[in-house]
Amino acid sequence: MATPDFLAWLTREEEEFGMTGAIERTIDRDKCRMMLLEELGYDPSDKQVSAMYEAGRMKYETLPQIGAGTSSVTYPWGKQTWYRDLTTGRRIGLADVEFRMDMMGL
C-alpha cells in the first residue's frame, strides 16, 4: 500500500512533469530508478525503487480500477493526501480502499 508520503511525491511529480510525465517516470522500474537518482542525488536502493514503483502502480493503475483516486488538501500546517471515490467525489478512508482492492482481488 502506498504511503501518503509517496502519494504526495507523485503529486509533486505531476505538478512538475504533468500527468503523463509522472506516470512514465514511475510505472517503469528503470525510469523510476533514474527519477529517484535525479531527485535524491545518489543511486537508490532496490527497496527504494520498488517502493516508488509500487506507489506509482497503485496511484495510476490500481486506484482507478477500484473507482478511487487521490486529492491533496492544504491546511495551515501542510498538505494532506486523501482518497476519493471517483463517482461521488466523496472522501473515503484507507479501510474502504483496502476493501475495494480485496473485492477486486488486487
N, C-alpha and C positions, 0 to 999 in steps of 0.2 A: 504494500500500500504506500503510495507516495505521501511524503510528509508535507505539511504546509510550507516548510522552507523550500523544498524542491518545486512545489507549485508556484510559489512566489518568484523563484528564479526563472521558471518557464514564462511567467507573465512579463518579467523584465526582458527576456529574450524576444518575446512577441513585440514589445514596445520598440526595441532597437532594430530588429531584423524583419518585422512583420510576421504574420501568422505562418506563411509558407516557409520563411526562413527558419523560424523557431522549430517547426515540425521537421524540416530537413536536417537540422543540426542535432536533433535528439532521438529520432527513431532509427538511426543507423549507428551502430556501435563505433565505427571508425570516425565518423563525423562528430559523434558525441565526444570521443576522446580528444579530437582536435579543438572542439569548443572549450572543453574544460582546460586544456593546455593553454589556450589563449586567455581564458578568464582567470585561472589560478596562477599562471606563470611557472608551473612545473608539470612534469609528466604525471598525470593522475594514476592512482592505483586501479587495478581491475575492479575492486569493490566500489570505488567512487564512480567509475564509468558505468558499472551495472546499475547502481542506484539512480543515476541521472537517466539512463536509458529506460529503466522501468518506470520512472516518473513520467517521461515523455510518452511512452506507450499507454500509460494509464490515462493521462490527460487527453491525448489525441486519438486514441483508439477505443479503450475500454469504456471511459465515461460516456462518450456519445452512443455506444452500443446499448448502454443501460438507461439512456434517456436523462443523463445528468451532465452537468458542466461545472465550471468554477467561476467565481467572480471575486473581485477584491473590494473590500470596504476600507476606506481610510478614516481612522479615528485620530484624535489628538496625539495618542501615544504611538501610532504607526498603522501599517496596513495589516489587515487580516483577510485570509482567503476562506471563502465559503463554498460549499457545494450547493448547486441549484438544480431544480427539476427543469428540464428543457421545455416541457409542455406548459407548465403553470408559471414558471419563473420564481416559484417559492423556494425559500431556503430549506435544505434538507440536511440531516445530520449524517455523520460518518456511519452510524449503525444502519441507516437506510441505504446508503451507498453499498455497504458490505452485503446487506440482504439482497439487493438487486443483483450484485455480482454473483452471489451464491445461486440465486434463482436462474441466472443465465449460464451457470457452470463456468464462470470465469475466475 
